[in-house]
Amino acid sequence: MAKDHYIEPVGKVVAPPDTRRDEPERPSLQGLADRAGDVKSQRRSFLRLAGVGALGMTLGARPSLSQSSSQPSGQPPRRFTIDSHQHYQPAPDYVERLVKVYRRRNAMACVLTPMAGIELIEKAAADHPDVVIPYGHVNVDDPNVVKEIQKFADAGFKGVKMHRPKYNWDDFGYFPIYEKLQSLKLVALFHTGIVAGSSDEPESSSMARMRPSFLHTIARSFPKLVIQGAHLGNPWYDEAAEVARWEKNLYFDLTGSSLIKKAKNLAVFKEYLWWEGPTAHSSPDAVYAFEKLVFGTDEAPENLDACMARYEAMLDACGAPEASRKKIYGETLAKILGIKVRA
């Protein structure tokens, strides 16, 4: 066992020695802190029945379906929107294209930016504050990751995207990163589920390292950290939804292939996102399940309307009310990021 992989615990976060698994030797992450300075259907049915008579059901309960949007799904209504998952492109016209598309849609974008693009997106956020929300993008296995997070924060970035870890997301070796994000009040955006692409070159990461259940450990260890899981854990939707049900600061987007592959059965998402508010077996902070989603694209700026149409079709199929749709599209993230909701 590589004992130097495990750091001294921070605060009340403890890595029990008897739970540490044998694993291949890896670079020590001790220096990070120094440098920084299927939930089963039977159970789901039981929970649904058990919660029917709970008094807490009325708290944070689902808004009336009479508020549901009647707008055709082919053309989503003009709502204030925040795209929580827009990847930076190094193309010279990227910012111009982004602003042109998003501004006419009353939309903003969290632009997930590698260190190479920090100056460009910092300037874009200053020049176009009505559109660009700067987010960083880091490699959690880079020994300089904590320093990079601090640099993003110093430049006014609001969150950080993480992808392709060599170890599970809840590996204790990554905890200094999460502590740093929490201390800086940055949103932590984790890839969850299937990894796109293939290559003839070796790749040390895979979907197995990025199960949504790992975010449960992180949320419980860092209760003030706002966490977003990408792709609702595709294909582990049940797992992702149950984690979000219990953790008040944990949300998911539905970007990627899910709304395409499930297009003929979009109502299936009601099975994963089944609760209406607090129940006898839910957190007292639980909200209507669909309000644990946030909008995102994970596609080029020009595909904004197509991505919105997919979300809208899913929300129509699941009967999500308009008040909840407004939260999904922008109000939830606006509250988290301190952004004024525009009419």
HELIX and SHEET records of a PDB file:
HELIX    1   1 LYS A    3  HIS A    5  5                                   3    
HELIX    2   2 PRO A   17  THR A   19  5                                   3    
HELIX    3   3 GLN A   30  ALA A   36  1                                   7    
HELIX    4   4 SER A   41  GLY A   51  1                                  11    
HELIX    5   5 LEU A   55  THR A   58  5                                   4    
HELIX    6   6 LEU A   65  GLN A   67  5                                   3    
HELIX    7   7 TYR A   94  ARG A  103  1                                  10    
HELIX    8   8 MET A  115  GLY A  117  5                                   3    
HELIX    9   9 ILE A  118  ASP A  127  1                                  10    
HELIX   10  10 VAL A  145  ASP A  154  1                                  10    
HELIX   11  11 PHE A  172  TYR A  174  5                                   3    
HELIX   12  12 PHE A  175  SER A  183  1                                   9    
HELIX   13  13 MET A  207  MET A  210  5                                   4    
HELIX   14  14 PHE A  214  SER A  221  1                                   8    
HELIX   15  15 HIS A  231  GLY A  233  5                                   3    
HELIX   16  16 TYR A  237  TRP A  246  1                                  10    
HELIX   17  17 SER A  258  LYS A  261  1                                   4    
HELIX   18  18 ALA A  263  VAL A  268  5                                   6    
HELIX   19  19 PHE A  269  TYR A  272  1                                   4    
HELIX   20  20 ALA A  289  LYS A  292  5                                   4    
HELIX   21  21 PRO A  301  ASN A  303  5                                   3    
HELIX   22  22 LEU A  304  CYS A  318  1                                  15    
HELIX   23  23 GLU A  322  LYS A  326  1                                   5    
HELIX   24  24 LYS A  327  GLU A  331  3                                   5    
HELIX   25  25 THR A  332  LEU A  337  1                                   6    
SHEET    1   A 8 THR A  81  HIS A  87  0                                        
SHEET    2   A 8 ALA A 107  THR A 113  1                                        
SHEET    3   A 8 VAL A 132  VAL A 138  1                                        
SHEET    4   A 8 GLY A 159  MET A 162  1                                        
SHEET    5   A 8 VAL A 187  HIS A 191  1                                        
SHEET    6   A 8 ILE A 227  ALA A 230  1                                        
SHEET    7   A 8 LEU A 250  ASP A 253  1                                        
SHEET    8   A 8 LEU A 293  VAL A 294  1                                        
END                                                                             
